[in-house]
Amino acid sequence: MNTKNYRFETLQIHAGLQPDTETGARGVAICPTAAYRFKTCDHAARLFDLSEAGNIYTRLQNPTTSAYEQRIAALYGAVGALAVSSGMSAILVAVLSLAAEGDNIVASPYLYGGTYNQFRSSLRKLGIDCRIAQSERTEDFERLIDDRTRALYTESMGNPTCAVADLEALGALANKHDVPFVVDNTFGAAGYLCNPFEWGANIVVDSATKWINGHGTAMGGVIVDGGNYDWSNGKFPQIDGPSEGYHGLNLYEAFGKAAFIVKCRVDGLRDLGCCPSPFDSYLMMIGLETLSLRVRHEVESTRKLAEYCLKHPKVKSVSFVGFPTHPSYANARKYYRFGSSAVFTIELCGTLESTVRFVESLRLAAHMTMIGDSITVVTHPASTTHKQLSEADLAAAGVTPTLLRISLGLEHPDDLIADFEQAFANV
């Protein structure tokens, strides 16, 4: 279908869906196969040397997953997307497709704890230096950039602080130094709340486990290629140069604007093996069909619960980007639909122990390490998602012992308020 003529709400249902001409089935088929029959030996050879498109092995491509990838690309207005097994896999494959030993990336300090650990620990063991900026200000990013910088990296909304990056300014900085601008857009709900490509991003990574799936039933991640970066600047010989794994094939010459996403697939999935199952891709397709409806309800409920918490005497502070007092209020209004999100944080009065009592007293809201679920989730970052960080890093990320991250689900907000009220009574 021609995706340019339709709005997000239509694309989330129709993009990537090819009706079965033989059966007339409405839904996308789940193809639970590992391998595919080749027509001839010559056909197989063409597939393996990338001169012909087609299915080789489900580690690289699967019909169900391909439909899902087409839908994601359409929602973002991108040249291509790649589905992987988790959000962390998406980050890993994207960074390893850009940087090698001796290179560096410059990242925001407001990162999800798992991302922070991947950058500061695992990638450094591979010789990639991940430089964490002192703040989100462009000058703090710029002072860390040198001739071996291969990407600027931020989250469209930081986890758990909900700090909204100045995407346009960082995009301009990346363009100035001619490096790709990579944005983790998990909080942007597959482009519905925020589309970083509209503000200068070149690559988007996303944890599909969250709003894309929306029901806590599958793990997944996506990499999305905006097709708006010139790979022929000499910094990326692995993309615009002879490929060791494909007999000298130049991916940029062969695939043009889609060269990066092809690189992620043919090298990243081939060598790292972090592919999704066809069934999980099917669940993501189903989740996408109602994404805009779910997110709109969650954003409205978030404001109601945040307003309740703001007035409660046992709440020390509320950090919600929809409130004018939030430092990212202006950026949220600029970059996020509705000027808001479905996540906010609160700091409770009292101690770590009293905060734990509150969390364990909740009956409706779930205590999990999750966001973007149909169930409202309350997370204590200091003991879960950011547990591995040092005290200094916790302070830099804005994580305190009494901080709680709250991700709204699909329940009635009044029922959630009642649940919070009975939990506060136990503190």
C-alpha positions in Angstrom: 0.0 0.0 0.0 1.0 3.6 -0.5 1.8 4.6 3.1 2.3 8.3 2.3 -1.4 9.1 2.0 -2.5 7.8 5.4 -2.4 9.0 8.9 -0.9 7.1 11.9 -4.1 5.6 13.1 -4.7 4.1 9.7 -1.2 2.9 9.2 -1.1 1.1 12.5 -3.8 -1.2 11.2 -3.1 -1.5 7.5 0.6 -1.1 6.9 2.4 -4.4 6.2 -0.8 -6.3 5.9 -1.0 -8.3 2.7 -4.3 -10.3 2.4 -3.9 -13.9 1.6 -5.2 -14.3 -2.0 -5.8 -18.0 -1.6 -7.6 -18.2 1.8 -8.9 -14.6 2.1 -7.6 -14.5 5.7 -7.9 -11.1 7.2 -4.9 -11.4 9.6 -1.2 -11.8 9.0 -0.1 -15.4 9.0 2.3 -16.7 11.6 5.1 -18.6 9.8 6.7 -20.8 12.4 9.5 -22.0 10.2 13.3 -21.9 10.7 14.3 -22.5 7.1 13.0 -22.0 3.5 13.1 -24.2 0.4 15.3 -22.7 -2.4 14.0 -22.9 -6.0 17.5 -23.8 -7.4 21.1 -23.7 -6.3 21.5 -20.5 -8.4 18.5 -19.0 -6.5 20.1 -19.8 -3.2 23.4 -18.3 -4.3 21.7 -15.0 -5.3 20.0 -14.8 -1.9 23.2 -15.4 -0.1 25.2 -12.8 -2.0 22.3 -10.2 -1.5 21.7 -9.8 -5.2 18.1 -11.0 -4.8 15.7 -10.3 -1.9 14.0 -13.3 -0.2 14.0 -15.6 2.8 17.1 -17.6 3.7 16.7 -18.4 7.4 14.5 -17.0 10.1 17.5 -15.7 12.0 17.7 -13.1 9.2 14.1 -12.8 7.9 10.6 -14.2 8.3 7.4 -13.4 6.5 5.5 -12.5 9.7 8.4 -10.4 11.0 8.7 -8.7 7.6 5.1 -7.6 7.7 5.7 -6.2 11.2 8.9 -4.4 10.1 7.0 -2.8 7.2 4.3 -1.5 9.6 6.9 0.0 11.9 8.8 1.7 9.0 5.5 3.1 7.7 4.6 4.6 11.1 7.9 6.4 11.3 8.0 7.4 7.6 11.3 5.6 7.4 13.1 3.6 4.6 13.2 0.4 6.7 13.0 -1.3 10.1 14.5 -4.3 11.7 12.9 -6.4 14.4 15.1 -7.9 17.0 14.7 -9.9 20.2 14.7 -7.0 22.7 15.2 -3.3 23.2 18.7 -3.9 24.4 19.5 -6.0 21.3 18.3 -3.1 19.2 20.8 -0.8 20.9 23.6 -3.3 20.6 23.1 -4.1 17.0 22.7 -0.4 16.1 25.9 0.7 17.9 28.0 -2.2 16.7 26.9 -1.4 13.1 28.3 2.1 13.6 31.3 1.8 15.8 34.3 -0.5 16.2 37.3 -0.8 18.5 38.9 2.6 19.0 35.7 4.5 18.1 33.4 6.3 20.6 29.8 7.4 20.9 28.6 10.4 23.0 25.5 9.8 25.1 23.0 11.6 27.3 23.3 11.1 31.1 19.6 10.4 31.3 19.6 6.7 30.2 17.7 3.6 31.2 19.9 1.6 33.6 20.4 -1.3 31.2 21.5 1.0 28.5 23.9 2.7 30.9 25.5 -0.6 31.8 25.7 -1.8 28.2 27.5 1.5 27.3 29.8 1.7 30.3 30.6 -2.0 30.7 29.9 -4.4 27.8 30.8 -2.1 24.9 33.9 -0.8 26.6 35.1 -4.4 26.7 34.8 -4.4 22.9 37.0 -1.3 22.7 34.1 1.2 22.1 34.3 4.2 24.4 30.9 5.4 25.5 31.2 9.0 26.7 28.5 10.2 29.0 27.8 13.9 28.7 27.5 15.9 31.9 24.0 17.1 30.9 21.7 17.2 27.9 23.1 20.6 26.9 24.6 20.6 23.4 27.9 22.1 24.7 28.3 19.2 27.1 27.9 16.8 24.1 30.1 18.8 21.8 33.1 18.9 24.2 33.3 15.1 24.0 33.1 14.8 20.2 36.3 14.0 18.3 37.3 12.5 15.0 36.6 9.0 16.3 33.0 9.8 17.4 30.6 7.6 15.4 27.2 8.6 16.9 25.4 11.0 19.3 22.9 9.1 21.4 19.9 10.2 23.6 16.5 9.1 24.7 13.6 11.1 23.5 12.4 10.9 27.1 14.8 9.8 29.8 14.2 6.8 32.0 13.2 7.3 34.8 13.5 11.1 35.1 11.3 11.8 32.0 13.7 14.5 30.9 12.9 15.4 27.3 15.9 16.0 25.2 16.2 19.0 22.9 16.1 16.7 19.8 16.3 19.5 17.3 19.4 21.0 18.9 21.2 17.7 19.2 20.2 16.8 15.7 21.8 20.0 14.5 24.9 19.2 16.5 25.2 15.8 15.0 24.8 17.3 11.5 27.5 19.9 12.3 30.0 17.1 13.1 28.7 14.8 10.4 27.8 11.8 12.7 24.5 9.9 13.0 22.0 11.0 15.6 20.5 7.9 17.3 17.4 8.3 19.5 15.9 5.7 21.8 12.2 6.5 21.3 10.7 3.9 23.6 8.6 6.6 25.4 7.6 8.0 22.0 5.3 5.0 21.4 6.4 4.0 17.9 6.2 7.6 16.7 2.7 8.3 17.9 3.7 10.6 20.7 7.1 11.6 19.3 8.8 11.0 16.0 12.5 11.9 16.3 13.0 11.8 12.5 11.0 15.0 12.3 13.7 16.7 14.4 16.9 15.5 12.9 17.3 11.9 14.1 18.9 9.5 11.6 18.3 6.2 13.5 15.7 5.2 16.1 15.8 2.3 18.5 12.8 1.2 20.4 11.9 -1.4 23.0 8.8 -3.0 21.4 8.2 -4.8 24.6 6.6 -1.6 25.9 3.9 0.4 24.1 4.2 -1.4 20.7 3.2 -4.7 22.3 1.3 -3.0 25.0 0.1 -6.0 26.9 3.2 -7.4 28.5 3.1 -10.6 26.4 6.3 -10.5 24.3 9.8 -9.2 24.3 11.1 -7.3 21.3 13.0 -4.3 19.9 13.2 -2.4 16.7 15.8 -0.4 14.8 14.4 2.1 12.3 16.5 3.8 9.6 15.4 7.2 8.5 17.4 7.0 5.3 18.6 10.6 5.8 22.3 10.1 6.5 25.1 10.2 3.9 27.3 7.2 4.6 29.8 8.2 2.0 31.8 10.6 4.2 34.6 8.1 4.8 33.8 7.5 8.5 31.9 4.2 7.9 33.9 1.9 5.6 31.8 -1.0 7.0 28.8 0.5 5.1 30.4 2.4 2.3 33.3 0.1 1.5 34.1 -3.5 0.7 32.2 -5.9 3.1 34.3 -8.8 4.4 31.3 -11.0 4.8 29.9 -10.5 1.3 32.9 -10.8 -1.0 33.6 -7.1 -1.1 30.0 -5.9 -1.7 29.5 -2.2 -0.9 26.3 -1.9 1.0 25.9 1.8 0.3 26.3 1.4 -3.4 24.0 -1.6 -3.5 21.2 -0.4 -1.2 21.5 3.4 -1.1 19.5 5.1 1.6 18.6 1.8 3.2 22.3 0.7 3.6 22.3 1.0 7.4 19.3 -1.1 8.1 20.6 -3.7 5.6 23.9 -3.7 7.5 22.1 -4.3 10.8 20.3 -7.2 9.3 22.9 -9.0 7.2 25.7 -8.6 9.8 24.0 -7.9 13.0 21.4 -10.6 12.9 23.6 -13.0 11.1 26.5 -12.8 13.6 24.6 -11.9 16.9 21.5 -14.0 16.3 19.2 -11.8 18.2 16.1 -12.4 16.1 12.5 -12.4 17.3 10.2 -15.4 17.0 7.5 -15.2 14.3 4.9 -15.5 17.1 6.3 -12.5 19.0 6.2 -10.5 15.7 2.6 -11.4 15.3 1.8 -10.2 18.9 3.6 -6.9 18.1 1.4 -6.5 15.0 -1.7 -7.1 17.1 -0.5 -4.6 19.7 0.1 -1.9 17.1 -3.5 -2.0 15.9 -4.7 -0.3 19.1 -1.6 1.7 20.0 -3.0 5.2 19.5 -6.2 4.4 21.4 -4.3 2.9 24.4 -1.7 5.7 24.5 -4.3 8.5 24.4 -6.2 6.9 27.4 -2.9 6.4 29.3 -1.8 9.9 28.8 -5.1 11.3 30.1 -5.0 8.9 33.1 -1.4 10.0 33.9 -2.4 13.6 34.3 -5.2 12.7 36.7 -3.0 10.5 38.9 -0.2 13.0 38.8 -2.6 15.8 39.9 -3.8 13.6 42.8 -0.2 12.8 43.9 0.7 16.5 43.7 -1.8 17.3 46.4 -1.0 14.4 48.7 0.9 15.3 51.9 3.0 12.1 51.8 4.4 13.0 48.3 7.5 15.1 48.4 7.6 16.0 44.7 6.0 15.0 41.4 7.9 15.0 38.1 5.4 15.1 35.2 6.3 16.7 31.9 2.8 17.9 31.5 3.2 20.3 34.5 4.7 23.7 33.7 7.0 23.2 36.7 8.8 20.4 35.0 12.2 21.4 33.5 11.3 19.6 30.2 7.8 21.1 30.0 8.7 23.3 26.9 10.5 20.4 25.2 7.6 18.1 25.8 5.2 20.5 24.3 7.4 20.9 21.3 8.3 17.2 20.6 5.5 15.2 22.2 1.9 14.9 21.0 -0.3 16.2 23.8 2.8 17.7 25.4 2.9 14.8 27.8 3.6 11.1 28.3 2.1 8.1 30.0 4.9 7.9 32.7 5.8 10.2 35.6 7.8 9.9 38.8 7.2 10.8 42.4 9.4 11.2 45.4 7.8 10.1 48.6 8.3 11.7 52.0 10.1 9.5 54.4 12.8 6.8 53.9 13.7 3.9 51.7 11.8 1.6 54.1 8.6 3.6 54.0 8.8 3.8 50.2 9.1 0.0 50.1 6.0 -0.3 52.4 4.0 1.9 50.0 5.0 -0.2 47.0 4.2 -3.5 48.7 0.8 -2.2 49.8 -0.5 -1.5 46.3 -3.2 -4.0 45.2 -4.1 -2.8 41.7 -0.9 -1.3 40.4 1.7 -3.9 39.8 5.2 -3.9 41.2 7.3 -4.7 38.1 10.1 -3.5 35.9 7.9 -2.5 33.0 6.4 0.5 31.2 3.8 0.8 28.4 1.7 -2.1 29.7 -2.1 -2.4 29.9 -1.5 -2.8 33.6 -0.4 0.2 35.7 3.1 -0.4 36.9 5.0 1.2 39.9 8.8 0.6 39.8 11.4 1.5 42.4 14.4 2.3 40.2 17.0 2.4 43.0 16.4 -1.3 43.8 15.6 -2.5 40.3 16.3 -0.9 36.9 19.2 1.3 38.2 20.5 -1.1 40.9 23.9 -1.6 39.3 24.7 2.1 39.2 27.1 3.8 41.7 25.8 6.4 44.1 27.4 9.1 41.9 25.8 7.7 38.7 22.4 7.4 40.5 22.6 11.1 41.5 23.5 12.1 38.0 20.5 10.1 36.6 18.2 11.7 39.2 17.5 8.4 41.0 16.9 8.7 44.8 15.9 6.1 47.4 12.3 7.3 47.6 11.8 7.8 43.8 9.0 5.8 42.1 8.4 5.5 38.4 4.7 5.1 37.5 3.6 3.9 34.1 -0.2 4.2 33.6 -2.2 1.3 32.1 -5.7 1.0 30.9 -7.6 0.9 34.3 -10.0 3.6 35.3 -8.0 6.4 36.9 -10.3 6.7 39.8 -9.7 3.0 40.7 -5.9 3.7 40.6 -6.3 6.8 42.8 -8.2 4.6 45.3 -5.4 2.1 45.3 -2.8 4.7 45.9 -4.9 6.1 48.8 -5.1 2.8 50.6 -1.4 2.2 50.1 -0.6 5.7 51.5 -2.6 4.8 54.6 -0.1 2.0 55.3 2.9 4.4 55.3 
